[in-house]
Amino acid sequence: MPLGAGCSCGAPVLTVRMADLERDVLYYIGIRYPAARSTSSIADLLRGMATAPDENVLADLERSLESFEDMHR
């Protein structure tokens, strides 16, 4: 995911791999909710919660993704 606009002025373009973002978010969620540590992706986390949703996990996941979005606007 590009985090800057490369242009002819020579400004560098920073990138964040989505896999790294996902790993960091899952690490954060795993610290707060040990039962979520066994998930290997955000999609797996959400699939697992389809049968037993946890509003706290969803709220923390939402905050994490919004925080990333706010930092990189």
N, C-alpha and C positions, 0 to 999 in steps of 0.2 A: 504494500500500500504506500504510494508516494505521500510524503509529508511536506513537500515544498514544491515550488514550481521552478523547474530549470529554465533558464532563459539565456540569451546571448551575453548577458552580463557576467556569466561565469559563476553565478550563485549555485552552491551545491544542492543536490536533491537528497533528502534523507528518506530512507524507506524503513518500514517495519514489516517484517514477515507476519502474515496472519497466523501462522503456526505458533510464532513466539507470543503473540497477543493472546491466543487461545490458551497456551500453556500457562502464562502468567495469571490469567483470569481463573483458570481451574485450580491453580496453586492457592490463590487467595480464597476461593470458595472452599477448597479442601481444608484449609486452616480453620475456617469458621464452622464448617460442617463436616466432621470426620467421615460420615457415611458417604460423602460425595467423592472421597479420595480415589475410589476405584474407577471413576469415569475417565474415559480417554479423550472425550471431546465434549464440547458444549452441546452438540446435537444429542449425544448419549445421555448427558445430564438431563436435558429437557424430555427425552423419551422416557427416562426412568421416572420423571415426575409426572408424566401423563396419567399414571394410575394413582399416585399419591402426591399431589402438588404440595409444595412447601412455600408459602407466601414469603417467608423470610429469605429463603435462597433466591427466589425470583427477584425480590427487591434488591438484594446485594448484587445479583448479576446485572440488573438494570443499571444500578449506580455505577458499577465498574465500566460498563460499555459507554454510558453517558460521560463519564469522566474522561475516557479515552477520546471520545468525540470532541469534548470541550477543549482538550489540550491541543488538538490537531486541526482546529478550524483555521 
